[in-house]
């Protein structure tokens, strides 16, 4: 949106935070100022349908009925849970299609790490568990940002939780140093993101 005034406004929301009652369009848009939404096309990015098993039908009905057709919707879900939903539901998505993201293969992981972070590249060559974590593009990217020569051997075990924790800390400190004044502290950021 920053580089293209005609691009849709991205609206991100975690589906697990939906209260089962509030209109989905209103709920998802709560984090975006109303002035930004007026007369603008929107791109709803709704994450983790699989984390709402007892109310998936209700949620999908709301998406189908409430989100205007001119707006775009991306809904993420784990593959197995999505297949189960499709097989058991009489309430299909009104969507153009579905995409399945495949895990990164060894060649892609090594290629990315070699190009972006030498320390991570070396560590991936030696640590099969670390490589398995990096099969997800998001985790590989975050790890390449936070992983450096100081972190090699610092942790007994690198987990998804540790990657997210260290990335949040890295980004918060980066923004704090860049702006010199933050209207919130790191704990507030963590609370908001949880």
N, C-alpha and C positions, 0 to 999 in steps of 0.2 A: 504494500500500500504506500510505503514511503516514496518509492521510485515511480509509481504509476497511480495517478489519482483515480483512474477508472477500474483498478483492480478491486476485487471484493474485500471487504473488511473481514479479517480472520477473527472468529469468535471461538475460543477454546474452552471446553468444559469437561470435567471428569464425570462420567455418567453415574458413578457410584455416589456422587453428592446430590443427585436429584432426589427430591423429597416425595416422589410418587404422586404428588397432587398439583404442584405448580405447573402452569402451562410451560411446555418445553422451550418454546421460543423465548418467552420472558425469562425463564430460569437461566438459559444459556447466555443471554444477553446482559445479565446483571453486572458483569465485570467491565462492560464497555459503556462509556458515556453516551447518553441518549443523543446528544448532538452529533456524534460520529455516526450514528445509525440512521439518521433521517436521510431519506432519499439515496441510500447506498445499498448496493448489492452486498450480500453477506456470504461468507464461507464458514459454515459451522463445522468445527472439528471436535467431534464428540468421542471421547476416549473411553474404552473399556466396557463395552456392552456386556461382556461376559461376567462382569462384577455386579450385575443386577439380575440374577437368575429368576427371582420371584416376580419381577415386574417388567420383564422384557417386552411382553405383548403390549402392555399399557404404554410403555415408552415408545415403541415403534408406532403404535397408533397415533400418539401425540406428534411424533416427527412427521408422519404421513399427512396428518390433518392440519397441523399448526404452522409448519415452516413453509413459507411461500415457495411456489414452484420455481420462481426466478432465482432463488438462493441455492447455493450449492451445499451439500452435506457430505461429510466424511465421517464414518462411524468405524471405530476400530474394535476388534474383538479377537480373542484367541480362536484359532481355526476350529478346534474340536467343539468348543461351545457354540460357535456360529453354526456349524453343521447340525448340531443337536437342535438349535433353535429353528433352523429351516425345516428340519424333518418333523418337528412336533408342533409347529405353529400353523395356524390358519390365517395368519396376519402377515403377509409378506411385505418386505420393504418395497416402497415405490422408488426404486433406484435404477440408475442406468447400468450398473455393473458392480462387480466385486473384484478386488485384487488381493492376491495372496503374496505377501512378502516372504521370500525364502531366506534361510540363514545364509550368511556369507560363507564362502568356501575358503580353504586355507590360502589359496593364491590371492584372493581379493583382500583378505585380512593382512597378509604379509606385504602386499603391494601398497595398501593404504598406510600401514605403519612405517614402511621404509621411506615413503615420500613425506610423511608428516611428523614422525617422532622416532628418532634413532634408538633411544633408550627403550621405548616400548617394543620396537622391532626386535631388539636383542632379547628382551624378556619373553616375548611370544615364542621365539625359537626354542627356548628352554623350558617353558611352562605350558603343558597341555591344558590344564584347568583354566588358566588365564585365557588361552586361545578359545576355549569353549564359551566363556563369558562374552568374548568379542564377536561372536557369530551374529549378534544383533547390531545393526549399523549405529543405532543411537548409543549403545554402551561402548562400542569401539571409538566413536567420535569423542564422547565424554572422557574416556580413559586416555585418549591421545592428548587431550587438553591438560589433564591433571597429572599425568605420569611424567616424571622427570628423573634425573639421576639421583635426586634426594629421596625419592620414594622407592627406589629399587632396594628390596630387602627390608624396608621399613615396616611392612605389614606381614603378619603371618599368613594371612589368606585374603586375597582381594575378592570381594563379593559385589553384587549389584548395589546393595545398600551402601557399602563403602564408597563406591564410585559416585553415586548420587550425592552422598554426604560431602565428599571432598569437592565435587563440582559446585555445589551450592556455596560452600565456603569460598572457593576460588572466585566465583562470579561476584559474590557479595563484596569481598575484599577489593576486587578489581574495580567495581562500580564505586565503592566508597573512596578509593584512592583517586579515581578519575574525577569525581564530582566534588570531593572534599566535604560534602555535607549530604547526609542521607536522612530522609524523614522517618526512617524506621531502622531497627537494629536487626542483626542476623537472626535472633530468635523469632522475631516477628515474621521474617521471610520464611523460616522453617515451618512455623505454625500455619501460615497461609498456604504453603505448598503441600502440607500433609493432608 
